[in-house]
């Protein structure tokens, strides 16, 4: 494995490309910083940054400003976009987003904006932590407890026939740790007689389900002398905002005491129920399983760099994962500094390297690149309050992005890591394209129309105080180039791509701009909008290489 430790980018384009992988979109300031201190130091600096605010704090600020009775998913949307665009700790936020698409909870099911905000805060905090610690924080967070139904999970009852809920036990193996099939170090399924080997059985699920019994809502110290079931069931006697963000408490009264067997581990029968001991045994096993390193490493590579990493790339990162005991900071650094990330070969670039940029990352890129204002953000700043964008739901594929952060339709995220679009050259070549699962003719047209509308009218929710959409773009940066379509297209491309467009795409964009009138101020702005749109819908922008 070759790492670019200590290496300085040789050009603005190199730094720009690095930042497309490590942030929500390059800015001139970040490009200059990476060039000044190098990739390695920039990563360390980013992970060492103090967060300006948490998602929970921003959700609460939005609830207060809007006099809302409860924190809702829309308040989390405000916070997500604000942090993605404005937070200087870009790498931590970007990795947290990657983790949110692996360890999925969703506001499509959970309507408590504060709870999901707290979950995202946890992922943000654990973005450079130990995987084992992250897995425990995920398992014990009330958002995950509600989402995958192990909050309030009760022990088996031989009289009534009740058995523990198996949902979380299944998903923590299938999605959060070891996957469905045994893998080699490169993340490829091991084959026996031509068939993949399953990593777990129905009995493993049953045994692990017993582990996740007896965990429920946080029990404050003030309730320690009260009946345990007040907080287990969150009755009126045990009401507090803390239930939405504090890790679930263990209740031995509902924890299974019978033998728990899973993945070759046996937790002996307990004379006195001990949920914490059972939990430790389970998480230790999942974190140390041979599959976990390649399974998680490959997905992180896919989220940050390329959908189809080479076998050597995955094996190298899995080795870092294993040798550092799952240190995510070391893993992320190795992913971003690997020679396949920094200096991919010409062969790789022409044969499936890179990834389709998911829709929300296209818009964060534009928002970070193009000057704009947010009326609510600015007014909150002036009032000395925590500022946020009045962002909007972007789920509609016909008119918006077809994707809203933290709102995937299921625990399987918006797309699966192994998705192969049917009847395509990619699939015929044995490649995957996860983001293609939410891509269609309708969604691509919807994306183009959304960007055109955003550039023209603005973005976010309607602000009744200013009578316009909250976010307005300032395109004056390019006013002096309107009469020169070639210079305009090249300047926009450099701003959004870090380089110019290929000759054929460039010629098409220039022709489109040239054909537009330029007499009035509105027409001149429309020329700039057209240049931006042509770049934003080009394969060079939509595909991250």
Secondary structure, DSSP 8 states (H G I E B T S, - for coil): --B-TT---SSHHHHHHHHHHHSSS--HHHHHHHHHHHHHHHHHHHHT---S--HHHHHHHHHHHTT-SS--HHHHHHHHHHHHHH-S-HHHHHHHHHHHTTS---TTT---HHHHHHHHHHHHHGGGSBHHHHHHHHHH-HHHHHHTT-TT----BTTTTB----HHHHHHHHTTTS-SB-B-TTS-B-EETTEE-BS--HHHHHHHHHHT-SEES---GGGTTS-HHHHHTT-TTS--GGGGTS--EE-GGGS--S-EEETTEEE---SS--HHHHHHHHHHHHHHSHHHHHHHHHHHHHHHT-SS--HHHHHHHHHHHHHTTSBHHHHHHHHHHBHHHHS--HHHHTTT-SEE--HHHHHHHHHHHS-EEEHHHHHHHHTTS-----------TTTS-S--TT--SSTT-SS-TT---TTSHHHHTT---GGGGG--HHHHHHHHHHHHHHHHH-EEEEETTTTEEEEEE--GGGGGGTT-HHHHHHHHHHHHHSS---HHHHHHHHHHHHTS--SSHHHHHHHHHHHHHHHHTSHHHHEE-
